[in-house]
Amino acid sequence: DFEEAEIDDECLERLMKKLSGFTELKSLTLNLSQFQYSSDSFSESFDKFAANLINFRQLELLDLRFVGCALVTNFSFAELSNSLLCMSGLRVLVLDFENCDNLGDGAVVSIAVTLGAMKNLRQISLYMDGWHITDRGFIQLGKELANLPELTSIKLSVEECPDITSPAVLVIVKLFSGLTNLKELFLNLKNCPRIDEACISQIKIGRAHV
């Protein structure tokens, strides 16, 4: 856990080098939230970190938290998504990149396509607060998750995403209604000005926790 630590440009590379001997890991949790990065070249280091995750093919649980890292880009998230494709046995995935304000639809679509291929996934938590997400990206995410019949838990947080609208949220909820194994559906829609109270009320009638 490196929360609020000061991170230099080579920190993630050194960290991955130390972890390189543990490719049989079943569980990996890394918290680099609110860290103080030392220069703009940190983005390149994150890209390498994301690409190197491909070596952890045996993971069943992956929990990555990079809250408030403005240097993570849509391209970085695409690298991360490509690595996740190699984790065919992954059952639990937590990606907390809230308030990473360089992320948007590009990141959402890349992770959505990857998730749609992860048929063993049981629990997914995506924290996307403050991203530049539109209805297009949000609905694409919903469509891909709806193709995972073994999902038991979905947690999506899109707080302070001003471009997501009520119709898109209702589409998402309808898509998820077909997941017969789903036991938990959590949607954080706070401070999304284009999602109205009528939408929230309609969702609460179902099984979603908003």
C-alpha positions in Angstrom: 0.0 0.0 0.0 1.7 3.2 -1.3 -1.2 5.6 -0.7 -0.1 9.2 -0.6 3.5 8.2 -1.1 5.9 10.2 -3.3 6.5 8.2 -6.5 9.4 8.8 -8.9 9.4 7.9 -12.5 11.0 4.5 -12.1 9.1 3.4 -9.1 6.6 1.2 -10.9 9.3 -0.3 -13.1 11.3 -1.3 -10.0 8.2 -2.6 -8.3 7.4 -4.8 -11.3 10.9 -6.1 -11.4 10.6 -7.2 -7.7 7.3 -8.9 -8.5 8.7 -10.6 -11.6 9.6 -13.7 -9.7 6.0 -14.2 -8.5 4.3 -14.9 -11.7 2.3 -17.7 -10.1 0.5 -15.2 -7.8 -3.3 -15.8 -7.4 -4.0 -12.4 -5.8 -2.5 -9.0 -6.4 -3.5 -5.8 -4.6 -1.7 -2.5 -5.3 -2.8 0.9 -3.9 -1.0 3.9 -5.3 -3.9 6.3 -4.6 -3.2 10.0 -4.1 0.5 9.6 -4.6 2.8 12.5 -5.4 4.3 11.7 -8.8 7.6 13.5 -9.5 7.3 14.4 -13.2 5.2 14.1 -16.3 7.1 11.1 -17.6 5.3 9.0 -15.0 2.7 8.3 -17.7 5.3 6.3 -19.6 6.2 4.3 -16.5 2.5 3.4 -15.9 2.3 2.2 -19.5 5.2 -0.1 -18.9 3.6 -1.3 -15.6 0.3 -2.0 -17.3 2.0 -3.9 -20.1 4.0 -6.0 -17.7 0.9 -7.2 -15.9 0.6 -9.7 -18.8 3.1 -11.9 -16.9 0.6 -12.5 -14.1 -1.6 -15.0 -16.0 -2.6 -17.0 -12.9 -4.3 -14.2 -11.1 -7.8 -14.9 -9.7 -8.0 -11.5 -7.9 -6.6 -8.2 -9.1 -7.2 -5.0 -7.1 -5.6 -1.8 -8.6 -6.1 1.6 -7.0 -4.7 4.7 -8.6 -7.1 7.4 -7.3 -6.3 10.9 -8.4 -3.5 10.1 -10.8 -4.0 12.7 -13.6 -1.2 11.2 -15.7 -3.0 7.9 -16.4 -4.3 8.2 -20.0 -6.8 6.4 -22.3 -3.8 4.8 -24.0 -2.5 3.6 -20.6 -5.9 2.0 -19.9 -5.8 0.3 -23.2 -2.4 -1.2 -22.2 -4.0 -2.4 -19.0 -7.0 -3.9 -20.8 -4.7 -5.8 -23.1 -2.9 -7.4 -20.2 -6.1 -8.4 -18.5 -7.1 -10.4 -21.5 -4.3 -12.9 -20.6 -5.8 -13.5 -17.1 -8.3 -16.1 -18.2 -8.9 -17.3 -14.6 -9.6 -13.9 -13.1 -12.7 -14.0 -10.9 -12.5 -10.7 -9.0 -11.5 -7.4 -10.5 -11.3 -4.0 -8.8 -10.1 -1.0 -10.7 -10.3 2.2 -8.7 -9.2 5.1 -10.9 -11.6 7.7 -9.7 -10.6 11.4 -10.3 -8.1 10.4 -13.0 -9.3 13.3 -15.1 -7.5 12.3 -18.3 -9.7 9.2 -18.7 -12.9 9.0 -20.7 -14.8 7.0 -23.3 -11.6 5.6 -24.7 -10.7 4.0 -21.4 -14.2 2.8 -20.9 -14.5 1.1 -24.3 -11.1 -0.6 -24.0 -11.9 -2.1 -20.6 -15.4 -3.0 -21.7 -14.3 -5.0 -24.7 -11.8 -6.8 -22.5 -14.3 -7.6 -19.8 -16.7 -9.0 -22.3 -14.2 -11.8 -23.0 -13.5 -12.6 -19.3 -16.1 -15.4 -18.9 -14.8 -16.5 -15.5 -15.3 -13.1 -13.9 -17.6 -13.2 -10.9 -17.2 -9.8 -9.3 -16.4 -6.5 -11.0 -15.9 -3.1 -9.3 -15.1 -0.1 -11.5 -14.6 3.4 -9.9 -14.7 6.0 -12.7 -15.7 9.1 -10.8 -14.8 12.3 -12.6 -14.1 10.6 -16.0 -15.2 12.2 -19.3 -17.7 9.5 -20.0 -20.6 9.8 -22.4 -23.7 7.6 -22.9 -21.9 5.8 -25.7 -19.1 4.5 -23.4 -21.4 3.8 -20.5 -23.8 1.7 -22.6 -20.9 -0.2 -24.3 -19.7 -1.1 -20.8 -23.2 -2.3 -19.9 -23.5 -4.4 -23.0 -20.2 -6.2 -22.4 -20.9 -6.9 -18.8 -24.4 -8.2 -19.7 -22.6 -11.0 -21.6 -21.0 -12.4 -18.5 -23.7 -14.8 -17.1 -21.6 -15.8 -14.1 -21.4 -12.3 -12.6 -22.6 -12.2 -9.0 -21.6 -8.6 -8.2 -21.3 -5.4 -10.2 -20.2 -2.1 -8.7 -20.0 0.9 -11.0 -19.2 4.4 -9.7 -19.6 7.4 -12.1 -19.9 10.2 -9.6 -19.5 13.7 -11.1 -19.7 12.4 -14.7 -21.9 15.2 -16.3 -22.4 13.7 -19.7 -24.2 10.5 -18.6 -27.9 10.7 -18.9 -31.0 9.1 -17.4 -31.8 7.0 -20.6 -28.4 5.5 -20.6 -28.7 4.5 -16.9 -32.0 2.8 -17.6 -30.5 0.9 -20.6 -27.7 -0.3 -18.3 -30.1 -1.5 -15.6 -32.3 -3.3 -18.2 -29.3 -5.0 -19.6 -28.2 -6.2 -16.2 -31.7 -7.6 -15.5 -30.8 -10.6 -17.6 -28.0 -11.7 -15.4 -29.7 -14.4 -13.4 -26.7 -15.0 -11.0 -26.4 -11.3 -10.1 -26.8 -10.9 -6.3 -25.4 -7.3 -5.9 -25.8 -4.3 -8.2 -24.4 -1.0 -6.9 -24.5 2.2 -9.0 -23.0 5.5 -7.6 -24.6 8.2 -9.7 -24.0 11.2 -7.3 -23.6 14.6 -8.8 -24.5 13.6 -12.3 -26.7 16.5 -13.4 -28.3 14.8 -16.4 -29.6 11.9 -14.3 -33.0 12.9 -12.8 -34.9 11.8 -9.7 -37.4 9.9 -11.8 -34.6 7.7 -13.1 -33.3 7.1 -9.6 -36.7 6.2 -8.3 -37.3 3.8 -11.2 -34.0 2.0 -10.5 -34.7 1.7 -6.8 -37.9 -0.2 -7.6 -35.6 -3.0 -8.9 -32.7 -4.7 -7.2 -30.1 -2.0 -7.8 -28.6 -0.1 -4.8 -28.1 3.5 -5.9 
